[in-house]
Amino acid sequence: MTISTYRFAFLASSISVALALTGCQPANENTEATPTEDVAPAVEDAHVEHAEAVTEMDAHAGHDMTAAAPMSDMLKDYTKSMTAMHDEMMVGMAYNDPDTAFAKSMLGHHRGAVDMAKIELKYGTDEVMKKLAQDVIDAQQLEIDVMNKWLASHPDAVKPKPETADMQMAYANGMDAMHGEMMAGIADPVADMAFARGMLAHHVGAVDMAKVELKYGKNEEMRKLAQQIIDAQQPEIELMQNWIAKNAADAKETDKLSDSTQ
C-alpha cells in the first residue's frame, strides 16, 4: 500500500462509517483510487479533500435519512479530531528521513490524543477515564513541545534514504489497523466507553509507531522518545483493557437483571 493509496482508503472508510452510523448510504460507492507513486502532491492535497469529506459527513449527519438518528455531537467531535490527526500524520509519513517522519507523524498523533482527551472531559462521567484523559493531556503536551522544538532544527532529508520505502509502508500498515479500531471505538454511544475503546486503539498505534522508529531511526533523541512512549503508554493500554472488560461485564449483568424483572 502506497502513501497515496492509503490516503484515499482512509477517506472512503471514514465517510462510509460516518454515513452508516447515521443510517445514510453514499450515492456512489466506487471510492477505489488508482495507486500512484507521486507522494508529495497527494499529501499537499490531503487537507482539501479531508475538508470536503468532513463537510459531506456533516451534511448527511444533519438530515433524517430513512428515519435514522443524526450523528451525535460527540461522534462529530471525534470524527473531526481523527481527520485532523490523519492529515498531519500523512504529512509526516511522506517524509524521507525516518527520524523526522517519526517526529512529525507522532506530533499529529499526540495532538489527536489531546483532542480525544478533551472530548472525554466534555462528555464523560467516569472518574477513572476522566483522570486518564487529564493524564494524557498533561503527558503528551510535554512531548508535543519536545517534538516541535526538535523539528524546528531538524528539517527532512532532501532525498529518500534506503530504508524510506519500508518505513513508510510500516507506518501506513499501522495507521490502517489503528483507524479501523478507533472508528469502531468512538462510535460507542456510551461516552466513557467510546473514549476507552478509541484511546486504546490510539495508544496501540502509538506503540507501533514507536517500534517503527526504533527499527529505522538513528537520532538518539527521537529513539529515546520512542522508548519513553512505549514505556508510558503500555501501562495505560493495560488500564483501558481492564476497564473495558470490567465495564462490559457490568453492563451485561445489568441487562440480565433488567430482563429478569420484566
WODA-V562342 format. One record per residue. RES is the residue in one letter. BURIAL is + if it has 24 or more other ideal C-beta (glycine too) atoms within 12 Angstrom, else -. Layout:
RES | BURIAL
RES | BURIAL
//
This chain:
M | -
T | +
I | +
S | +
T | +
Y | +
R | +
F | +
A | +
F | +
L | +
A | +
S | +
S | +
I | +
S | +
V | +
A | +
L | +
A | +
L | +
T | +
G | -
C | +
Q | -
P | +
A | -
N | -
E | -
N | -
T | -
E | -
A | -
T | -
P | -
T | -
E | -
D | -
V | +
A | -
P | -
A | +
V | +
E | -
D | +
A | +
H | -
V | -
E | +
H | +
A | -
E | -
A | +
V | +
T | -
E | +
M | +
D | +
A | -
H | +
A | +
G | -
H | -
D | -
M | -
T | -
A | -
A | -
A | -
P | -
M | +
S | +
D | -
M | +
L | +
K | +
D | +
Y | +
T | +
K | +
S | +
M | +
T | +
A | +
M | +
H | +
D | +
E | +
M | +
M | +
V | +
G | +
M | +
A | +
Y | +
N | +
D | +
P | +
D | +
T | +
A | +
F | +
A | +
K | +
S | +
M | +
L | +
G | +
H | +
H | +
R | +
G | +
A | +
V | +
D | +
M | +
A | +
K | +
I | +
E | +
L | +
K | -
Y | +
G | +
T | -
D | +
E | -
V | +
M | +
K | +
K | -
L | +
A | +
Q | -
D | +
V | +
I | +
D | -
A | +
Q | +
Q | -
L | -
E | +
I | +
D | -
V | +
M | +
N | -
K | -
W | +
L | +
A | -
S | -
H | +
P | -
D | +
A | -
V | -
K | -
P | -
K | -
P | -
E | -
T | +
A | -
D | -
M | +
Q | +
M | -
A | +
Y | +
A | +
N | +
G | +
M | +
D | +
A | -
M | +
H | +
G | +
E | +
M | +
M | +
A | -
G | +
I | +
A | +
D | +
P | -
V | +
A | +
D | +
M | +
A | +
F | +
A | +
R | +
G | +
M | +
L | +
A | +
H | +
H | +
V | +
G | +
A | +
V | +
D | +
M | +
A | +
K | +
V | +
E | +
L | +
K | -
Y | +
G | +
K | -
N | +
E | -
E | +
M | +
R | +
K | -
L | +
A | +
Q | -
Q | +
I | +
I | +
D | -
A | +
Q | +
Q | -
P | -
E | +
I | +
E | -
L | +
M | +
Q | -
N | -
W | +
I | +
A | -
K | -
N | +
A | -
A | -
D | -
A | -
K | -
E | -
T | -
D | -
K | -
L | -
S | -
D | -
S | -
T | -
Q | -
//
